[in-house]
Amino acid sequence: MTAKKYISFIWMGALTLLIFAILFMVSVRYGLFGELPDYKELENPKTNLATQVLSNDGVLLGTYFKENRTNIDYEDISPLVVEALIATEDERFYNHPGIDLRGLVRAVAYMGSKGGASTITQQLAKLLFTKRRSKNVVSAIAQKLKEWIIAVQLEKHYTKQEIISMYLNKFDWVNQAVGIKSAANIYFSKDPADLNLTESAMLVGMLKNPALFNPIKEKRADTTLHRRNVVFAQMLKNEKITKAQFDSLKRTDLGLNYKSVDHKEGSATYFREVLRGELKNIFKAKNDNGELIYAKANGEPYNIYKDGIKIYTTIDSRMQKYAENAVEKHLRYELQPDFEKDLKKKKNYPFDWRLSKKQIKNILDAAIHKTTRWRTGVGKECINCGRGYKYVKETKIEGKAMFKCSADDCQEIWEKPTETELLKTFEKPVKMTVFSWEGDKDTVMSPLDSIKYYKSFLQTGFMAMDPHSGHIKAWVGGINYKRFSYDHVKQGKRQVGSTFKPFVYSLAMQNGYHPCDKFSNVKTCFDMPVGQPDWCPPNADNKYGNEVSLKYALANSMNTITAKLMKQFSPQVVVNYAKKMGISSHLEPVPSLCLGVADISVFEMVGANSTFANKGLWTEPIFIEKITDKNGNTIYEKFPEKVQAMSEETAYTTLQLMKGVTQMGSGIRLRIDLPKREYDGFKYPVAGKTGTTNNHSDGWFMGITRDLVAGCWVGADDRSVHFASIRYGQGANMALPIWGYFMKSVYADPSIKISKKDFERPSGYKSDSFDCDEHDSGSQETINDVDEFGNEDEF
């Protein structure tokens, strides 16, 4: 070829390339290969961000997500991750404008055998805008060309550091580990800034194919280890580590500290589910014009699964841990073993021996309709995420009737059975994993037998709050959210028994009575409607006569004196008084209300009792302080409602009455030393009240200290499942120990600033004499009859 022809060939080739480039740019401009992102999209690429639930002391309690992603800044990523990333994925990252021409030539010349040409920026472009590679060759080429253009544009809009952080924040490391923050936390229980070299190399190695190099899959472990060592080799090649380091590092194991992400596990599980419902209500709320009160700038509602908002809760992570530990300590090691021994003696296990076969069948039928198996079988609940019927839609796939969950973070599909098929599944023994306090265990039983098995467990609801601010500090809605998802703090309501009595006595104090005022211990009768006998509630010990002080009567839960006060003030007045203290449940204005026949939640009872510790001012219990958007802007703040329910003097006087419960009444076990019970020997001022309901189905304890009020309910889900005797079935034995274990831990933690002092006496308070002379009243005999567990009423 002559020189002239050679030059002509070069110019023709250049001209052809120029024409090809112009045609390609025009084609891209007019969308032949699909639309490119515009300027705004490049400036604000869309990503799904998890909502974070934070405790009052800054601990992450959990997340709500479609993708479990939380964006972090470049400065919060370990430099070792960045070095491993660049050495492995893009050696010339800092020297190219988004396209590595040198790498491209090498990839074409060697058909990819010596490495690809895709830069970190191109990979980011793919993650943000082009997603999966098309199987069609022409479309795949078009995608690649689009990625080149987008990569160059990204390089114009962002710094190299921003591109790295965007890429690491966007990548999905599988197992709900979306983004470097989640990946570091899930695989190594660390923050990204704390990742060491071996951990960094494993995560970078997974970038090639996270499904193939999945470290928690046993059959992928060796493959993942080999891939991690390839990263070490690249770092050696790029002089980021020495040969000696490489030889040492490649012999180390993966060092996993894997932690699965599941909203049914972890801390404050019941609370987080209640919070989820509250968030939906907040973001659905509208003003009088029908407009959303809390909306994004474009008017759209916030999505807790995508928008990366932060929920700052009032929960204290330390108190939450102590509350959960207290529940487990008492129920797992003390109360449930006693309960199982008690139930085994019953002929109708686990139900009350007095129930007929028909009554038991009705109970079991009702229980069947509440099970996940039934609810998912009839389309009322998602088989995967547990969402309700609003998310479940019936569909058909290949002619089969199916259900599909439409929730953003679920999308599960499952088959729809007929009702006959569904009922039969409850009678057939199957392999299943069931809850036990020693951990989940594999067994074979029918779903119907599993219902009976689960009904034999005692449940609990426990809540603690700051009475002054209204901030809820701890929330335990049950013993295991994964197996028992019903919340017993706010959702559940049970008869409160004698824990209602302080409201009646407080009403008396508000109307001028004193704790040492004495009343005759005789039955008080109420006229009932025609055809019904008069109601004359007896004392639990059936002992009467002599006079007793109000302090002694409340301490020993005497029904006679409580009924006398109720008759004097009337049921309706008591109802009105309780409502002012935050009891929102329906209260029937009947005489027996004074003994606690009403079904009320732990949430309400703790809030009401906090009124006494807050100088008579009821403060609404709250669990959200504020909510911010992904940019840190406050979009919601919560301030509690307040009502002056009683005078400061009345509140203080009622506390003195309730202190008697732990000094000489049913709560005295907090003060005395009991064998093998670490919650006893309490030395600090405590006002409290125990409660026990009919047949010992419910045990309650409300405990009040100067800066913290906590309440606890314990019982089986079904009221017909209970202890046979009051010795074990009373509130002092069922619920009080949980409060004791909790408060002992709280007081022992120096980082928690809770006062151990007595309640503050109101300024100008006329009397501080609460040492009532019970001996002269002749009531000492009753005191001597209080057994080692304290004396508790039942009705």
Salt bridges, closest charged atoms under 4 A:
GLU43 OE2 - HIS157 NE2 3.89
ASP57 OD2 - ARG318 NE 3.75
GLU67 OE1 - ARG69 NH2 2.13
GLU89 OE2 - ARG227 NH2 3.82
ASP90 OD2 - HIS96 NE2 2.82
GLU91 OE1 - ARG92 NH1 3.77
GLU91 OE2 - LYS237 NZ 3.09
ASP100 OD2 - ARG92 NH2 3.05
GLU147 OE2 - ARG133 NH1 2.65
GLU155 OE2 - LYS160 NZ 3.03
ASP191 OD1 - LYS181 NZ 3.80
GLU199 OE1 - LYS190 NZ 3.02
ASP247 OD1 - LYS243 NZ 2.90
ASP247 OD1 - LYS250 NZ 4.00
ASP262 OD1 - HIS263 ND1 3.81
GLU273 OE1 - ARG276 NE 3.15
GLU300 OE1 - LYS296 NZ 3.93
ASP307 OD2 - LYS296 NZ 3.24
ASP316 OD2 - ARG318 NH2 2.62
GLU328 OE2 - ARG332 NH1 2.80
GLU334 OE1 - HIS330 ND1 2.64
ASP352 OD2 - ARG354 NH2 2.75
ASP352 OD2 - HIS722 NE2 2.90
ASP365 OD2 - LYS361 NZ 2.73
GLU381 OE1 - ARG375 NE 3.01
GLU394 OE2 - LYS416 NZ 3.13
ASP409 OD2 - ARG387 NH2 2.92
ASP440 OD2 - ARG483 NH2 3.16
GLU588 OE1 - HIS586 NE2 2.72
ASP599 OD2 - ARG719 NH2 3.25
GLU604 OE2 - LYS493 NZ 3.94
GLU620 OE2 - LYS638 NZ 3.51
GLU678 OE1 - LYS329 NZ 2.55
ASP698 OD1 - ARG494 NE 2.81
ASP707 OD1 - HIS468 NE2 3.21
ASP717 OD1 - HIS488 NE2 2.98
ASP718 OD2 - LYS455 NZ 3.54
ASP758 OD2 - LYS659 NZ 2.97
GLU760 OE1 - LYS615 NZ 3.19
GLU760 OE1 - ARG706 NH2 3.89
ASP768 OD2 - ARG761 NH1 3.46
ASP785 OD2 - LYS543 NZ 1.53
GLU788 OE2 - ARG727 NH2 3.42
ASP793 OD2 - LYS501 NZ 3.53
GLU794 OE1 - HIS696 NE2 3.46
